[in-house]
């Protein structure tokens, strides 16, 4: 992982931890007031660009290290902003973090259609639209729709890893293709027992 990717991963990991910190006293078992308020701001910022959302700069562009390579900082800011605003949408209604270490985005999308497969055609169309677009903003919009479906099913995925993938998606056509193929492999990979490991893990 490059230095920039490492910093992005660390930044999002730290922010996810802060945004899901449990309160104390009367708020035991609930999120802190700061986390509740910031998650609401992140939800409102979903679908916007970083420059349009000053309310969330504290946890997005402001949280990124000054050591980031200058000519790639903008890409990092878009990646972190997109990942955390989607996290705000995804986290709504949950007091436990929906960021699941090691669960890839493609695998999480696959979880939406398992185990009954009744919604498979619609989810497949959404996913294929996401992985074939060349526009970052359009990708983010498709991802938001899939995240909303995950939320209704109680499914999560690895947001720090996702932020790094969004960063790499912007670097070059080769990096973009690598990210898209990685998501595709996870989504289309067959399961040995016909069930989804991510879904089982989330129910623990």
N, C-alpha and C positions, 0 to 999 in steps of 0.2 A: 504494500500500500504506500503511495506517495506521501510526502510530508503534508501536502495540502489535504489529501484525502483523510489522513490520520487526524488532522486538526478539525475537519468537518465532522468526522465520526465522534470525536471527543466532545465537541460543542453540543451536538444533538443529544448525545448520551446524558450530558450534564443537565441540559434543559428539560429533557423528559423526566429525569429524576426530580428536578425542582417542581415541575408541573404536576407531578403525581404524589407530592409529599403529603403525608397524612397530618391533619390538624391535631391539636391537643385539647384536653379538657372537654368542653361541651362539643367540640368538633372532632372528637376521637372517631375514627372510622370514616371520616369525611376529608375532603381536600382542604388545604389551608385557604383562607380568604384570598390571599394573593394569587394562588394557583387557579382558583375558581374564576376570578376576575380576568386573569390573563388568558385562560382557555377560551373565555367568551370573546375576547378581543381577537384571538387567533382564528376562531370560527368566522368572525365577521370579515377577517382579512383574506379568507380563502378565495381564490380566484383572482386576486389582485397581484400587482407586481410589488416588489419591495419598496419602491419609491412612493407608492400610494398608501402605505400602511405604517405611519410613524408610531402609532399606538403599540406596535409589537417590536419595534427596533431593539428594545431592551433585551429580548431573548433571541432575536434573529441576527441582523447585521451587526448589532452592537456587541454581541457575544463572541463574534469571530476574532481570532487572534490577529494582531497587527503584523505577524510574521508571514501571513499568507502572501504568496507571490502576487504582486500588484496587478499584473495583466490577467490574472485568473480570479481575482477577488470578486468581480461581478458575477461570475459563474457560480462561485461558492455561495454568494449571497442569495442568488435565485434558488439554489438547491436547498439551502437551510430554510429560507422563507417558505418554500413550497412544502417541504417535509413537515415543518412544524405547524403550518396552518392546516394541513391535512390531518395532522395528529390532533389538533384542536377539534376538528369535525368528528374524528373517530372516537375521541375520548369522551364525548358528550354522554352524560348519563352513567358513567362508570367511575367508581372510586378507586379502582385498581388499574394499574397501567396496562394499556392494550398493546404496548410495544413488547414484542416477544423475541428475545435474543435467538438468533439462528434461524428464524422462520422467514424465508425469502418472500418477496412480494408476489412472484408468480405462484408460489405454493399456496399463499393465502388466498389468492383469487380462485385457485382450484378448489379450495375448501368451501367456497360459496356454493358450488354445484354438487357437492357431496353431502350426504350419501344417497339422496334420492334422484339426482340428475334431472329433475323436472324443469329446472330453470337453466339447464346447460346451454341451449342455443342462444339465449339472450346474453348470458354472461360471456360466452365465447365471442359473440359479435362485439361486445364492449371491449374485451381484452384484445382482440385482433385489431380493432380501431386504434387502441392505445399503442400497441407495439409497431404499427406500420406508419404512424404519423411522423413527420420530420420536424414538426413545430413543437417547441418546448411548452408553450402555453396550451396548446391543444392536448398534449400529453397530460399536463396537470389537470385539465378539465375532465378527461376520461378517467384519470386516477381518482378524482374526487367522487365520481359516480360509483366506482367500484368500492371505495372506502365506505361510502354510505351503506352499501349492501353488506359489507363485512360487519359494520356496527350493529345492524339488525340481527345478525347471526351470532354476535359475541365472539368474533374472530379477530385476531391481531397478527401483526408481523413486526419485523425488525426495522424500526424507524431510523436508527443511526446508519445502518447498512443502506437503507433506501436513499437517505440523503447523499451518501457517497455515490450511489448509482446515478442519481439525478445530476450530480456534479460531472461525473464522467460522460454522461449522455451529451453534455454540451461541448466537450473538449475537441472532438473530431468525429468524422464519420465512422472511423474504425472503432472508437470507444463507444459510440452510440450503438453500433451494430452488436458489439460485445454485450452491452447491457440488455438489449432487446432479446438476443439469443438466450441469455441466461434466464430471463423471465420466461421465455417460451419453453425452455427445457423443463423448468419446474412445473409449468402449467400442464404440459402435455405428457409428462413422464407417467408411465403406468404404475399403479400400486400393486404390490404383491398379493394383498388380501382384499383388494377392492375397496378399502377404506382409506381415510385420510389421516396421516399421523399428526398433522397440525391440529385437526379437529379434536382428536383424542387428547392431545396435550392441553388444549385450551379448556377441556372439561375437568381437568384434575382439580 
